[in-house]
């Protein structure tokens, strides 16, 4: 089965979670792309995923919380627009 690049990008965007990460010094970061963020910091994404899912208390002193996204439907678009 062939998928266009645009279709694959939309599928990945729907499946991607947002994370709120707390550094050991207390700084808070938010990201939608945990893999790219971790690659830039030299950390492993699965460590953060395990913390966010409650399997570990922390990863190298870092905390993580998964932020649930609201699915965009016609109703949520109208609510956001104030209609």
N, C-alpha and C positions, 0 to 999 in steps of 0.2 A: 504494500500500500504506500503510495507516494503522497507526501504532504508538502505544500509550498512552505517556503521560509516564513512567510507572513502568518500562515496557519500555525506553524510550530511555535513562533514567538508568542502568539495569543494564548496557546495552550500552556506554555511555560509560565506566562504572566498570571494565569488563573490559578495555577498550582502553587505558585511561590508564596511563602509566608513572610510576614514582617516580624522582626525580632527587636526587642529592646534589650540591649546589652549593658551590663554594669561592670566597669573596669575595677581592678583591685584598689585603685585610688579614689573610687566613687564617681568617676566621670561616666555619664550615661550616653550611649550611642544608639541610634535607630538605623536599621537597614532592611531593605527588601531583598538584597542579594547576599546571603550569608557566606556563600562560597567565595565570591570576589572580595568581600570584606575581610574574611579570614586570610585569604591569599596575600592581601596587602599587609597584614599584621604578622604573618608567619605562624598562624594558628590553624587548628584542625576544625572544620565545620561540624563534624559529628560530635565533638566534645560539647559544643554549644547546643546542638539539637538534643543531646541527652539531658542537659541541664533544663532546657525549656520544656521537655516532656516529663520532667520529674524523676528521671532515672538516676541523676547524680545531683548532689547539693551545689557543686560549683565545678568549674573547669579552670585550672591554673589560677584560682582566685577570682575568676570572672563569674558573674551571674547572668542568666538569660531568661527572658520571658517571651513566649510566643504571643504575638498580637494577632487576634483574629480579624480578618477583613470582612466587611459587609459586602455581600454580593450585590452588584448593581442590577436592579430590575427597574421596570417602568415606575413602580411605586416609589422606590428610593430616590430615583432621579427627580420625581415631582416634589418629594419632601425636601430635598436639598435645594430646589429652586424656589421653594416657598409657595408652591401651588396647592 
